[in-house]
Amino acid sequence: MSAGGPSASPGRTAGHYVLLEFGTFSLPARLFDTRIANAFFERLPVVVDLIGWGEELYGSIGEDLGSLDPVPHIPPGGLAYTN
């Protein structure tokens, strides 16, 4: 998977919009307006090798961006980061 930051809409507090590319298809995604999401956005583009675990995919970005208010459940379609 690769993620690129096409552009963030000026003045939006919702966070940045990115495009996740999976070879044969791509998905738009929105990053929340948090310190970690902004740090991730600043490092784009990144390529992540994904590994399947059940119905979820995991991969490393190879960097520790810190931690911030972890949540126990990620909703379907959600993107999560953990250091």
mmCIF file of the N, C-alpha and C atoms, coordinates in Angstrom:
data_MODEL
# 
_entry.id   MODEL 
# 
loop_
_atom_site.group_PDB 
_atom_site.id 
_atom_site.type_symbol 
_atom_site.label_atom_id 
_atom_site.label_alt_id 
_atom_site.label_comp_id 
_atom_site.label_asym_id 
_atom_site.label_entity_id 
_atom_site.label_seq_id 
_atom_site.pdbx_PDB_ins_code 
_atom_site.Cartn_x 
_atom_site.Cartn_y 
_atom_site.Cartn_z 
_atom_site.occupancy 
_atom_site.B_iso_or_equiv 
_atom_site.pdbx_formal_charge 
_atom_site.auth_seq_id 
_atom_site.auth_comp_id 
_atom_site.auth_asym_id 
_atom_site.auth_atom_id 
_atom_site.pdbx_PDB_model_num 
ATOM 1   N N  . MET A 1 1  ? 0.848   -1.156  0.000  1.00 0.00 ? 1  MET A N  1 
ATOM 2   C CA . MET A 1 1  ? 0.000   0.000   0.000  1.00 0.00 ? 1  MET A CA 1 
ATOM 3   C C  . MET A 1 1  ? 0.894   1.219   0.000  1.00 0.00 ? 1  MET A C  1 
ATOM 4   N N  . SER A 1 2  ? 0.494   2.223   -0.739 1.00 0.00 ? 2  SER A N  1 
ATOM 5   C CA . SER A 1 2  ? 1.178   3.503   -0.631 1.00 0.00 ? 2  SER A CA 1 
ATOM 6   C C  . SER A 1 2  ? 0.139   4.563   -0.350 1.00 0.00 ? 2  SER A C  1 
ATOM 7   N N  . ALA A 1 3  ? 0.552   5.574   0.368  1.00 0.00 ? 3  ALA A N  1 
ATOM 8   C CA . ALA A 1 3  ? -0.351  6.666   0.710  1.00 0.00 ? 3  ALA A CA 1 
ATOM 9   C C  . ALA A 1 3  ? 0.293   7.963   0.281  1.00 0.00 ? 3  ALA A C  1 
ATOM 10  N N  . GLY A 1 4  ? -0.461  8.754   -0.424 1.00 0.00 ? 4  GLY A N  1 
ATOM 11  C CA . GLY A 1 4  ? 0.032   10.056  -0.849 1.00 0.00 ? 4  GLY A CA 1 
ATOM 12  C C  . GLY A 1 4  ? -0.918  11.130  -0.395 1.00 0.00 ? 4  GLY A C  1 
ATOM 13  N N  . GLY A 1 5  ? -0.415  12.325  -0.216 1.00 0.00 ? 5  GLY A N  1 
ATOM 14  C CA . GLY A 1 5  ? -1.234  13.442  0.229  1.00 0.00 ? 5  GLY A CA 1 
ATOM 15  C C  . GLY A 1 5  ? -1.545  14.371  -0.912 1.00 0.00 ? 5  GLY A C  1 
ATOM 16  N N  . PRO A 1 6  ? -2.638  14.130  -1.662 1.00 0.00 ? 6  PRO A N  1 
ATOM 17  C CA . PRO A 1 6  ? -2.938  14.960  -2.811 1.00 0.00 ? 6  PRO A CA 1 
ATOM 18  C C  . PRO A 1 6  ? -3.040  16.428  -2.445 1.00 0.00 ? 6  PRO A C  1 
ATOM 19  N N  . SER A 1 7  ? -3.841  16.753  -1.461 1.00 0.00 ? 7  SER A N  1 
ATOM 20  C CA . SER A 1 7  ? -3.900  18.126  -0.965 1.00 0.00 ? 7  SER A CA 1 
ATOM 21  C C  . SER A 1 7  ? -4.880  18.187  0.179  1.00 0.00 ? 7  SER A C  1 
ATOM 22  N N  . ALA A 1 8  ? -4.578  19.036  1.090  1.00 0.00 ? 8  ALA A N  1 
ATOM 23  C CA . ALA A 1 8  ? -5.498  19.293  2.195  1.00 0.00 ? 8  ALA A CA 1 
ATOM 24  C C  . ALA A 1 8  ? -6.278  20.537  1.836  1.00 0.00 ? 8  ALA A C  1 
ATOM 25  N N  . SER A 1 9  ? -7.539  20.538  2.118  1.00 0.00 ? 9  SER A N  1 
ATOM 26  C CA . SER A 1 9  ? -8.355  21.703  1.825  1.00 0.00 ? 9  SER A CA 1 
ATOM 27  C C  . SER A 1 9  ? -8.030  22.807  2.818  1.00 0.00 ? 9  SER A C  1 
ATOM 28  N N  . PRO A 1 10 ? -7.666  23.998  2.338  1.00 0.00 ? 10 PRO A N  1 
ATOM 29  C CA . PRO A 1 10 ? -7.319  25.086  3.249  1.00 0.00 ? 10 PRO A CA 1 
ATOM 30  C C  . PRO A 1 10 ? -8.474  25.427  4.182  1.00 0.00 ? 10 PRO A C  1 
ATOM 31  N N  . GLY A 1 11 ? -8.160  25.671  5.434  1.00 0.00 ? 11 GLY A N  1 
ATOM 32  C CA . GLY A 1 11 ? -9.159  26.100  6.395  1.00 0.00 ? 11 GLY A CA 1 
ATOM 33  C C  . GLY A 1 11 ? -10.019 25.001  6.985  1.00 0.00 ? 11 GLY A C  1 
ATOM 34  N N  . ARG A 1 12 ? -9.817  23.760  6.584  1.00 0.00 ? 12 ARG A N  1 
ATOM 35  C CA . ARG A 1 12 ? -10.634 22.664  7.119  1.00 0.00 ? 12 ARG A CA 1 
ATOM 36  C C  . ARG A 1 12 ? -10.042 22.176  8.423  1.00 0.00 ? 12 ARG A C  1 
ATOM 37  N N  . THR A 1 13 ? -10.879 21.991  9.419  1.00 0.00 ? 13 THR A N  1 
ATOM 38  C CA . THR A 1 13 ? -10.400 21.466  10.698 1.00 0.00 ? 13 THR A CA 1 
ATOM 39  C C  . THR A 1 13 ? -10.555 19.954  10.765 1.00 0.00 ? 13 THR A C  1 
ATOM 40  N N  . ALA A 1 14 ? -11.133 19.348  9.724  1.00 0.00 ? 14 ALA A N  1 
ATOM 41  C CA . ALA A 1 14 ? -11.386 17.914  9.728  1.00 0.00 ? 14 ALA A CA 1 
ATOM 42  C C  . ALA A 1 14 ? -10.114 17.098  9.537  1.00 0.00 ? 14 ALA A C  1 
ATOM 43  N N  . GLY A 1 15 ? -9.032  17.702  9.144  1.00 0.00 ? 15 GLY A N  1 
ATOM 44  C CA . GLY A 1 15 ? -7.806  16.962  8.907  1.00 0.00 ? 15 GLY A CA 1 
ATOM 45  C C  . GLY A 1 15 ? -7.494  16.887  7.429  1.00 0.00 ? 15 GLY A C  1 
ATOM 46  N N  . HIS A 1 16 ? -6.478  16.097  7.100  1.00 0.00 ? 16 HIS A N  1 
ATOM 47  C CA . HIS A 1 16 ? -6.013  15.977  5.720  1.00 0.00 ? 16 HIS A CA 1 
ATOM 48  C C  . HIS A 1 16 ? -6.712  14.821  5.015  1.00 0.00 ? 16 HIS A C  1 
ATOM 49  N N  . TYR A 1 17 ? -6.839  14.953  3.714  1.00 0.00 ? 17 TYR A N  1 
ATOM 50  C CA . TYR A 1 17 ? -7.367  13.879  2.885  1.00 0.00 ? 17 TYR A CA 1 
ATOM 51  C C  . TYR A 1 17 ? -6.208  13.244  2.135  1.00 0.00 ? 17 TYR A C  1 
ATOM 52  N N  . VAL A 1 18 ? -6.181  11.922  2.071  1.00 0.00 ? 18 VAL A N  1 
ATOM 53  C CA . VAL A 1 18 ? -5.116  11.189  1.398  1.00 0.00 ? 18 VAL A CA 1 
ATOM 54  C C  . VAL A 1 18 ? -5.739  10.138  0.492  1.00 0.00 ? 18 VAL A C  1 
ATOM 55  N N  . LEU A 1 19 ? -4.921  9.592   -0.399 1.00 0.00 ? 19 LEU A N  1 
ATOM 56  C CA . LEU A 1 19 ? -5.361  8.517   -1.270 1.00 0.00 ? 19 LEU A CA 1 
ATOM 57  C C  . LEU A 1 19 ? -4.504  7.298   -0.969 1.00 0.00 ? 19 LEU A C  1 
ATOM 58  N N  . LEU A 1 20 ? -5.141  6.202   -0.577 1.00 0.00 ? 20 LEU A N  1 
ATOM 59  C CA . LEU A 1 20 ? -4.450  4.944   -0.291 1.00 0.00 ? 20 LEU A CA 1 
ATOM 60  C C  . LEU A 1 20 ? -4.472  4.108   -1.560 1.00 0.00 ? 20 LEU A C  1 
ATOM 61  N N  . GLU A 1 21 ? -3.304  3.741   -2.060 1.00 0.00 ? 21 GLU A N  1 
ATOM 62  C CA . GLU A 1 21 ? -3.209  2.984   -3.305 1.00 0.00 ? 21 GLU A CA 1 
ATOM 63  C C  . GLU A 1 21 ? -2.804  1.550   -3.003 1.00 0.00 ? 21 GLU A C  1 
ATOM 64  N N  . PHE A 1 22 ? -3.586  0.607   -3.541 1.00 0.00 ? 22 PHE A N  1 
ATOM 65  C CA . PHE A 1 22 ? -3.374  -0.817  -3.301 1.00 0.00 ? 22 PHE A CA 1 
ATOM 66  C C  . PHE A 1 22 ? -3.082  -1.566  -4.593 1.00 0.00 ? 22 PHE A C  1 
ATOM 67  N N  . GLY A 1 23 ? -2.340  -0.998  -5.493 1.00 0.00 ? 23 GLY A N  1 
ATOM 68  C CA . GLY A 1 23 ? -2.011  -1.668  -6.748 1.00 0.00 ? 23 GLY A CA 1 
ATOM 69  C C  . GLY A 1 23 ? -3.128  -1.566  -7.762 1.00 0.00 ? 23 GLY A C  1 
ATOM 70  N N  . THR A 1 24 ? -4.166  -2.394  -7.617 1.00 0.00 ? 24 THR A N  1 
ATOM 71  C CA . THR A 1 24 ? -5.244  -2.416  -8.606 1.00 0.00 ? 24 THR A CA 1 
ATOM 72  C C  . THR A 1 24 ? -6.406  -1.494  -8.263 1.00 0.00 ? 24 THR A C  1 
ATOM 73  N N  . PHE A 1 25 ? -6.411  -0.925  -7.075 1.00 0.00 ? 25 PHE A N  1 
ATOM 74  C CA . PHE A 1 25 ? -7.483  -0.001  -6.703 1.00 0.00 ? 25 PHE A CA 1 
ATOM 75  C C  . PHE A 1 25 ? -6.958  0.998   -5.682 1.00 0.00 ? 25 PHE A C  1 
ATOM 76  N N  . SER A 1 26 ? -7.703  2.059   -5.481 1.00 0.00 ? 26 SER A N  1 
ATOM 77  C CA . SER A 1 26 ? -7.315  3.064   -4.488 1.00 0.00 ? 26 SER A CA 1 
ATOM 78  C C  . SER A 1 26 ? -8.544  3.505   -3.707 1.00 0.00 ? 26 SER A C  1 
ATOM 79  N N  . LEU A 1 27 ? -8.299  3.999   -2.492 1.00 0.00 ? 27 LEU A N  1 
ATOM 80  C CA . LEU A 1 27 ? -9.373  4.448   -1.608 1.00 0.00 ? 27 LEU A CA 1 
ATOM 81  C C  . LEU A 1 27 ? -9.027  5.813   -1.029 1.00 0.00 ? 27 LEU A C  1 
ATOM 82  N N  . PRO A 1 28 ? -9.981  6.742   -1.029 1.00 0.00 ? 28 PRO A N  1 
ATOM 83  C CA . PRO A 1 28 ? -9.736  8.010   -0.349 1.00 0.00 ? 28 PRO A CA 1 
ATOM 84  C C  . PRO A 1 28 ? -9.874  7.805   1.158  1.00 0.00 ? 28 PRO A C  1 
ATOM 85  N N  . ALA A 1 29 ? -9.134  8.576   1.925  1.00 0.00 ? 29 ALA A N  1 
ATOM 86  C CA . ALA A 1 29 ? -9.204  8.488   3.388  1.00 0.00 ? 29 ALA A CA 1 
ATOM 87  C C  . ALA A 1 29 ? -9.024  9.881   3.976  1.00 0.00 ? 29 ALA A C  1 
ATOM 88  N N  . ARG A 1 30 ? -9.576  10.068  5.166  1.00 0.00 ? 30 ARG A N  1 
ATOM 89  C CA . ARG A 1 30 ? -9.415  11.337  5.880  1.00 0.00 ? 30 ARG A CA 1 
ATOM 90  C C  . ARG A 1 30 ? -8.672  11.064  7.173  1.00 0.00 ? 30 ARG A C  1 
ATOM 91  N N  . LEU A 1 31 ? -7.646  11.847  7.426  1.00 0.00 ? 31 LEU A N  1 
ATOM 92  C CA . LEU A 1 31 ? -6.903  11.754  8.682  1.00 0.00 ? 31 LEU A CA 1 
ATOM 93  C C  . LEU A 1 31 ? -7.497  12.747  9.663  1.00 0.00 ? 31 LEU A C  1 
ATOM 94  N N  . PHE A 1 32 ? -7.679  12.335  10.902 1.00 0.00 ? 32 PHE A N  1 
ATOM 95  C CA . PHE A 1 32 ? -8.157  13.268  11.920 1.00 0.00 ? 32 PHE A CA 1 
ATOM 96  C C  . PHE A 1 32 ? -7.135  14.380  12.128 1.00 0.00 ? 32 PHE A C  1 
ATOM 97  N N  . ASP A 1 33 ? -7.565  15.492  12.647 1.00 0.00 ? 33 ASP A N  1 
ATOM 98  C CA . ASP A 1 33 ? -6.687  16.626  12.903 1.00 0.00 ? 33 ASP A CA 1 
ATOM 99  C C  . ASP A 1 33 ? -6.023  16.451  14.269 1.00 0.00 ? 33 ASP A C  1 
ATOM 100 N N  . THR A 1 34 ? -5.004  15.577  14.312 1.00 0.00 ? 34 THR A N  1 
ATOM 101 C CA . THR A 1 34 ? -4.254  15.325  15.544 1.00 0.00 ? 34 THR A CA 1 
ATOM 102 C C  . THR A 1 34 ? -2.764  15.505  15.266 1.00 0.00 ? 34 THR A C  1 
ATOM 103 N N  . ARG A 1 35 ? -1.996  15.608  16.312 1.00 0.00 ? 35 ARG A N  1 
ATOM 104 C CA . ARG A 1 35 ? -0.546  15.751  16.183 1.00 0.00 ? 35 ARG A CA 1 
ATOM 105 C C  . ARG A 1 35 ? 0.051   14.565  15.424 1.00 0.00 ? 35 ARG A C  1 
ATOM 106 N N  . ILE A 1 36 ? -0.394  13.355  15.730 1.00 0.00 ? 36 ILE A N  1 
ATOM 107 C CA . ILE A 1 36 ? 0.149   12.165  15.074 1.00 0.00 ? 36 ILE A CA 1 
ATOM 108 C C  . ILE A 1 36 ? -0.270  12.105  13.611 1.00 0.00 ? 36 ILE A C  1 
ATOM 109 N N  . ALA A 1 37 ? -1.531  12.384  13.319 1.00 0.00 ? 37 ALA A N  1 
ATOM 110 C CA . ALA A 1 37 ? -1.991  12.370  11.930 1.00 0.00 ? 37 ALA A CA 1 
ATOM 111 C C  . ALA A 1 37 ? -1.244  13.414  11.107 1.00 0.00 ? 37 ALA A C  1 
ATOM 112 N N  . ASN A 1 38 ? -1.004  14.580  11.684 1.00 0.00 ? 38 ASN A N  1 
ATOM 113 C CA . ASN A 1 38 ? -0.272  15.625  10.969 1.00 0.00 ? 38 ASN A CA 1 
ATOM 114 C C  . ASN A 1 38 ? 1.183   15.221  10.738 1.00 0.00 ? 38 ASN A C  1 
ATOM 115 N N  . ALA A 1 39 ? 1.802   14.562  11.725 1.00 0.00 ? 39 ALA A N  1 
ATOM 116 C CA . ALA A 1 39 ? 3.175   14.075  11.559 1.00 0.00 ? 39 ALA A CA 1 
ATOM 117 C C  . ALA A 1 39 ? 3.235   13.018  10.463 1.00 0.00 ? 39 ALA A C  1 
ATOM 118 N N  . PHE A 1 40 ? 2.245   12.128  10.422 1.00 0.00 ? 40 PHE A N  1 
ATOM 119 C CA . PHE A 1 40 ? 2.168   11.116  9.369  1.00 0.00 ? 40 PHE A CA 1 
ATOM 120 C C  . PHE A 1 40 ? 2.024   11.794  8.013  1.00 0.00 ? 40 PHE A C  1 
ATOM 121 N N  . PHE A 1 41 ? 1.127   12.763  7.906  1.00 0.00 ? 41 PHE A N  1 
ATOM 122 C CA . PHE A 1 41 ? 0.882   13.465  6.648  1.00 0.00 ? 41 PHE A CA 1 
ATOM 123 C C  . PHE A 1 41 ? 2.153   14.141  6.140  1.00 0.00 ? 41 PHE A C  1 
ATOM 124 N N  . GLU A 1 42 ? 2.927   14.717  7.047  1.00 0.00 ? 42 GLU A N  1 
ATOM 125 C CA . GLU A 1 42 ? 4.165   15.406  6.664  1.00 0.00 ? 42 GLU A CA 1 
ATOM 126 C C  . GLU A 1 42 ? 5.202   14.438  6.092  1.00 0.00 ? 42 GLU A C  1 
ATOM 127 N N  . ARG A 1 43 ? 5.098   13.145  6.404  1.00 0.00 ? 43 ARG A N  1 
ATOM 128 C CA . ARG A 1 43 ? 6.058   12.155  5.921  1.00 0.00 ? 43 ARG A CA 1 
ATOM 129 C C  . ARG A 1 43 ? 5.627   11.497  4.612  1.00 0.00 ? 43 ARG A C  1 
ATOM 130 N N  . LEU A 1 44 ? 4.462   11.816  4.104  1.00 0.00 ? 44 LEU A N  1 
ATOM 131 C CA . LEU A 1 44 ? 3.982   11.215  2.859  1.00 0.00 ? 44 LEU A CA 1 
ATOM 132 C C  . LEU A 1 44 ? 4.824   11.667  1.679  1.00 0.00 ? 44 LEU A C  1 
ATOM 133 N N  . PRO A 1 45 ? 4.964   10.820  0.668  1.00 0.00 ? 45 PRO A N  1 
ATOM 134 C CA . PRO A 1 45 ? 4.348   9.498   0.524  1.00 0.00 ? 45 PRO A CA 1 
ATOM 135 C C  . PRO A 1 45 ? 5.130   8.425   1.284  1.00 0.00 ? 45 PRO A C  1 
ATOM 136 N N  . VAL A 1 46 ? 4.432   7.397   1.708  1.00 0.00 ? 46 VAL A N  1 
ATOM 137 C CA . VAL A 1 46 ? 5.050   6.234   2.347  1.00 0.00 ? 46 VAL A CA 1 
ATOM 138 C C  . VAL A 1 46 ? 4.537   4.972   1.666  1.00 0.00 ? 46 VAL A C  1 
ATOM 139 N N  . VAL A 1 47 ? 5.343   3.929   1.703  1.00 0.00 ? 47 VAL A N  1 
ATOM 140 C CA . VAL A 1 47 ? 4.948   2.617   1.196  1.00 0.00 ? 47 VAL A CA 1 
ATOM 141 C C  . VAL A 1 47 ? 4.965   1.667   2.383  1.00 0.00 ? 47 VAL A C  1 
ATOM 142 N N  . VAL A 1 48 ? 3.887   0.912   2.559  1.00 0.00 ? 48 VAL A N  1 
ATOM 143 C CA . VAL A 1 48 ? 3.747   -0.001  3.693  1.00 0.00 ? 48 VAL A CA 1 
ATOM 144 C C  . VAL A 1 48 ? 3.465   -1.402  3.165  1.00 0.00 ? 48 VAL A C  1 
ATOM 145 N N  . ASP A 1 49 ? 4.260   -2.378  3.587  1.00 0.00 ? 49 ASP A N  1 
ATOM 146 C CA . ASP A 1 49 ? 3.974   -3.779  3.276  1.00 0.00 ? 49 ASP A CA 1 
ATOM 147 C C  . ASP A 1 49 ? 2.935   -4.260  4.271  1.00 0.00 ? 49 ASP A C  1 
ATOM 148 N N  . LEU A 1 50 ? 1.780   -4.687  3.767  1.00 0.00 ? 50 LEU A N  1 
ATOM 149 C CA . LEU A 1 50 ? 0.672   -5.090  4.634  1.00 0.00 ? 50 LEU A CA 1 
ATOM 150 C C  . LEU A 1 50 ? 0.625   -6.597  4.822  1.00 0.00 ? 50 LEU A C  1 
ATOM 151 N N  . ILE A 1 51 ? 0.228   -7.010  6.012  1.00 0.00 ? 51 ILE A N  1 
ATOM 152 C CA . ILE A 1 51 ? 0.049   -8.416  6.364  1.00 0.00 ? 51 ILE A CA 1 
ATOM 153 C C  . ILE A 1 51 ? -1.390  -8.587  6.829  1.00 0.00 ? 51 ILE A C  1 
ATOM 154 N N  . GLY A 1 52 ? -2.077  -9.604  6.318  1.00 0.00 ? 52 GLY A N  1 
ATOM 155 C CA . GLY A 1 52 ? -3.454  -9.867  6.715  1.00 0.00 ? 52 GLY A CA 1 
ATOM 156 C C  . GLY A 1 52 ? -3.526  -10.630 8.024  1.00 0.00 ? 52 GLY A C  1 
ATOM 157 N N  . TRP A 1 53 ? -4.485  -10.242 8.862  1.00 0.00 ? 53 TRP A N  1 
ATOM 158 C CA . TRP A 1 53 ? -4.769  -10.935 10.123 1.00 0.00 ? 53 TRP A CA 1 
ATOM 159 C C  . TRP A 1 53 ? -6.278  -10.928 10.258 1.00 0.00 ? 53 TRP A C  1 
ATOM 160 N N  . GLY A 1 54 ? -6.912  -12.044 9.946  1.00 0.00 ? 54 GLY A N  1 
ATOM 161 C CA . GLY A 1 54 ? -8.377  -12.071 9.917  1.00 0.00 ? 54 GLY A CA 1 
ATOM 162 C C  . GLY A 1 54 ? -8.867  -11.145 8.821  1.00 0.00 ? 54 GLY A C  1 
ATOM 163 N N  . GLU A 1 55 ? -9.746  -10.226 9.187  1.00 0.00 ? 55 GLU A N  1 
ATOM 164 C CA . GLU A 1 55 ? -10.269 -9.269  8.216  1.00 0.00 ? 55 GLU A CA 1 
ATOM 165 C C  . GLU A 1 55 ? -9.520  -7.937  8.261  1.00 0.00 ? 55 GLU A C  1 
ATOM 166 N N  . GLU A 1 56 ? -8.411  -7.903  8.983  1.00 0.00 ? 56 GLU A N  1 
ATOM 167 C CA . GLU A 1 56 ? -7.655  -6.657  9.138  1.00 0.00 ? 56 GLU A CA 1 
ATOM 168 C C  . GLU A 1 56 ? -6.301  -6.764  8.451  1.00 0.00 ? 56 GLU A C  1 
ATOM 169 N N  . LEU A 1 57 ? -5.740  -5.610  8.102  1.00 0.00 ? 57 LEU A N  1 
ATOM 170 C CA . LEU A 1 57 ? -4.414  -5.528  7.511  1.00 0.00 ? 57 LEU A CA 1 
ATOM 171 C C  . LEU A 1 57 ? -3.517  -4.706  8.426  1.00 0.00 ? 57 LEU A C  1 
ATOM 172 N N  . TYR A 1 58 ? -2.286  -5.164  8.588  1.00 0.00 ? 58 TYR A N  1 
ATOM 173 C CA . TYR A 1 58 ? -1.324  -4.484  9.449  1.00 0.00 ? 58 TYR A CA 1 
ATOM 174 C C  . TYR A 1 58 ? -0.046  -4.230  8.673  1.00 0.00 ? 58 TYR A C  1 
ATOM 175 N N  . GLY A 1 59 ? 0.654   -3.161  9.022  1.00 0.00 ? 59 GLY A N  1 
ATOM 176 C CA . GLY A 1 59 ? 1.943   -2.864  8.422  1.00 0.00 ? 59 GLY A CA 1 
ATOM 177 C C  . GLY A 1 59 ? 2.636   -1.765  9.200  1.00 0.00 ? 59 GLY A C  1 
ATOM 178 N N  . SER A 1 60 ? 3.938   -1.673  9.022  1.00 0.00 ? 60 SER A N  1 
ATOM 179 C CA . SER A 1 60 ? 4.732   -0.687  9.749  1.00 0.00 ? 60 SER A CA 1 
ATOM 180 C C  . SER A 1 60 ? 5.126   0.464   8.836  1.00 0.00 ? 60 SER A C  1 
ATOM 181 N N  . ILE A 1 61 ? 5.087   1.682   9.383  1.00 0.00 ? 61 ILE A N  1 
ATOM 182 C CA . ILE A 1 61 ? 5.591   2.834   8.639  1.00 0.00 ? 61 ILE A CA 1 
ATOM 183 C C  . ILE A 1 61 ? 7.065   3.055   8.960  1.00 0.00 ? 61 ILE A C  1 
ATOM 184 N N  . GLY A 1 62 ? 7.612   2.263   9.887  1.00 0.00 ? 62 GLY A N  1 
ATOM 185 C CA . GLY A 1 62 ? 9.027   2.324   10.200 1.00 0.00 ? 62 GLY A CA 1 
ATOM 186 C C  . GLY A 1 62 ? 9.457   3.511   11.037 1.00 0.00 ? 62 GLY A C  1 
ATOM 187 N N  . GLU A 1 63 ? 8.513   4.210   11.635 1.00 0.00 ? 63 GLU A N  1 
ATOM 188 C CA . GLU A 1 63 ? 8.828   5.371   12.467 1.00 0.00 ? 63 GLU A CA 1 
ATOM 189 C C  . GLU A 1 63 ? 7.910   5.425   13.664 1.00 0.00 ? 63 GLU A C  1 
ATOM 190 N N  . ASP A 1 64 ? 8.411   5.953   14.763 1.00 0.00 ? 64 ASP A N  1 
ATOM 191 C CA . ASP A 1 64 ? 7.605   6.158   15.963 1.00 0.00 ? 64 ASP A CA 1 
ATOM 192 C C  . ASP A 1 64 ? 7.137   7.606   15.971 1.00 0.00 ? 64 ASP A C  1 
ATOM 193 N N  . LEU A 1 65 ? 5.845   7.810   15.817 1.00 0.00 ? 65 LEU A N  1 
ATOM 194 C CA . LEU A 1 65 ? 5.270   9.156   15.804 1.00 0.00 ? 65 LEU A CA 1 
ATOM 195 C C  . LEU A 1 65 ? 4.714   9.551   17.163 1.00 0.00 ? 65 LEU A C  1 
ATOM 196 N N  . GLY A 1 66 ? 4.950   8.721   18.181 1.00 0.00 ? 66 GLY A N  1 
ATOM 197 C CA . GLY A 1 66 ? 4.444   9.011   19.515 1.00 0.00 ? 66 GLY A CA 1 
ATOM 198 C C  . GLY A 1 66 ? 3.119   8.325   19.763 1.00 0.00 ? 66 GLY A C  1 
ATOM 199 N N  . SER A 1 67 ? 2.446   8.724   20.829 1.00 0.00 ? 67 SER A N  1 
ATOM 200 C CA . SER A 1 67 ? 1.138   8.158   21.146 1.00 0.00 ? 67 SER A CA 1 
ATOM 201 C C  . SER A 1 67 ? 0.220   9.273   21.619 1.00 0.00 ? 67 SER A C  1 
ATOM 202 N N  . LEU A 1 68 ? -1.084  9.014   21.497 1.00 0.00 ? 68 LEU A N  1 
ATOM 203 C CA . LEU A 1 68 ? -2.073  10.025  21.851 1.00 0.00 ? 68 LEU A CA 1 
ATOM 204 C C  . LEU A 1 68 ? -3.421  9.352   22.028 1.00 0.00 ? 68 LEU A C  1 
ATOM 205 N N  . ASP A 1 69 ? -3.956  9.323   23.225 1.00 0.00 ? 69 ASP A N  1 
ATOM 206 C CA . ASP A 1 69 ? -5.302  8.824   23.512 1.00 0.00 ? 69 ASP A CA 1 
ATOM 207 C C  . ASP A 1 69 ? -5.679  7.564   22.734 1.00 0.00 ? 69 ASP A C  1 
ATOM 208 N N  . PRO A 1 70 ? -5.018  6.428   22.983 1.00 0.00 ? 70 PRO A N  1 
ATOM 209 C CA . PRO A 1 70 ? -5.365  5.210   22.258 1.00 0.00 ? 70 PRO A CA 1 
ATOM 210 C C  . PRO A 1 70 ? -6.811  4.788   22.515 1.00 0.00 ? 70 PRO A C  1 
ATOM 211 N N  . VAL A 1 71 ? -7.406  4.157   21.519 1.00 0.00 ? 71 VAL A N  1 
ATOM 212 C CA . VAL A 1 71 ? -8.781  3.661   21.639 1.00 0.00 ? 71 VAL A CA 1 
ATOM 213 C C  . VAL A 1 71 ? -8.765  2.145   21.477 1.00 0.00 ? 71 VAL A C  1 
ATOM 214 N N  . PRO A 1 72 ? -9.669  1.427   22.174 1.00 0.00 ? 72 PRO A N  1 
ATOM 215 C CA . PRO A 1 72 ? -9.649  -0.034  22.137 1.00 0.00 ? 72 PRO A CA 1 
ATOM 216 C C  . PRO A 1 72 ? -10.263 -0.639  20.876 1.00 0.00 ? 72 PRO A C  1 
ATOM 217 N N  . HIS A 1 73 ? -11.054 0.122   20.131 1.00 0.00 ? 73 HIS A N  1 
ATOM 218 C CA . HIS A 1 73 ? -11.755 -0.432  18.970 1.00 0.00 ? 73 HIS A CA 1 
ATOM 219 C C  . HIS A 1 73 ? -11.668 0.544   17.802 1.00 0.00 ? 73 HIS A C  1 
ATOM 220 N N  . ILE A 1 74 ? -11.309 0.026   16.643 1.00 0.00 ? 74 ILE A N  1 
ATOM 221 C CA . ILE A 1 74 ? -11.276 0.827   15.423 1.00 0.00 ? 74 ILE A CA 1 
ATOM 222 C C  . ILE A 1 74 ? -12.496 0.423   14.603 1.00 0.00 ? 74 ILE A C  1 
ATOM 223 N N  . PRO A 1 75 ? -13.332 1.368   14.185 1.00 0.00 ? 75 PRO A N  1 
ATOM 224 C CA . PRO A 1 75 ? -14.536 1.024   13.432 1.00 0.00 ? 75 PRO A CA 1 
ATOM 225 C C  . PRO A 1 75 ? -14.194 0.477   12.047 1.00 0.00 ? 75 PRO A C  1 
ATOM 226 N N  . PRO A 1 76 ? -15.113 -0.281  11.427 1.00 0.00 ? 76 PRO A N  1 
ATOM 227 C CA . PRO A 1 76 ? -14.881 -0.777  10.069 1.00 0.00 ? 76 PRO A CA 1 
ATOM 228 C C  . PRO A 1 76 ? -14.495 0.376   9.141  1.00 0.00 ? 76 PRO A C  1 
ATOM 229 N N  . GLY A 1 77 ? -13.464 0.143   8.354  1.00 0.00 ? 77 GLY A N  1 
ATOM 230 C CA . GLY A 1 77 ? -12.990 1.178   7.442  1.00 0.00 ? 77 GLY A CA 1 
ATOM 231 C C  . GLY A 1 77 ? -12.031 2.151   8.085  1.00 0.00 ? 77 GLY A C  1 
ATOM 232 N N  . GLY A 1 78 ? -11.796 2.012   9.391  1.00 0.00 ? 78 GLY A N  1 
ATOM 233 C CA . GLY A 1 78 ? -10.922 2.937   10.105 1.00 0.00 ? 78 GLY A CA 1 
ATOM 234 C C  . GLY A 1 78 ? -9.453  2.631   9.880  1.00 0.00 ? 78 GLY A C  1 
ATOM 235 N N  . LEU A 1 79 ? -8.631  3.662   10.001 1.00 0.00 ? 79 LEU A N  1 
ATOM 236 C CA . LEU A 1 79 ? -7.179  3.525   9.949  1.00 0.00 ? 79 LEU A CA 1 
ATOM 237 C C  . LEU A 1 79 ? -6.651  3.789   11.348 1.00 0.00 ? 79 LEU A C  1 
ATOM 238 N N  . ALA A 1 80 ? -5.690  3.015   11.759 1.00 0.00 ? 80 ALA A N  1 
ATOM 239 C CA . ALA A 1 80 ? -5.147  3.196   13.103 1.00 0.00 ? 80 ALA A CA 1 
ATOM 240 C C  . ALA A 1 80 ? -3.633  3.210   13.050 1.00 0.00 ? 80 ALA A C  1 
ATOM 241 N N  . TYR A 1 81 ? -3.036  3.842   14.034 1.00 0.00 ? 81 TYR A N  1 
ATOM 242 C CA . TYR A 1 81 ? -1.583  3.884   14.188 1.00 0.00 ? 81 TYR A CA 1 
ATOM 243 C C  . TYR A 1 81 ? -1.256  3.514   15.628 1.00 0.00 ? 81 TYR A C  1 
ATOM 244 N N  . THR A 1 82 ? -0.218  2.734   15.794 1.00 0.00 ? 82 THR A N  1 
ATOM 245 C CA . THR A 1 82 ? 0.300   2.468   17.130 1.00 0.00 ? 82 THR A CA 1 
ATOM 246 C C  . THR A 1 82 ? 1.811   2.513   17.071 1.00 0.00 ? 82 THR A C  1 
ATOM 247 N N  . ASN A 1 83 ? 2.417   3.014   18.125 1.00 0.00 ? 83 ASN A N  1 
ATOM 248 C CA . ASN A 1 83 ? 3.879   3.039   18.127 1.00 0.00 ? 83 ASN A CA 1 
ATOM 249 C C  . ASN A 1 83 ? 4.317   1.784   18.798 1.00 0.00 ? 83 ASN A C  1 
# 
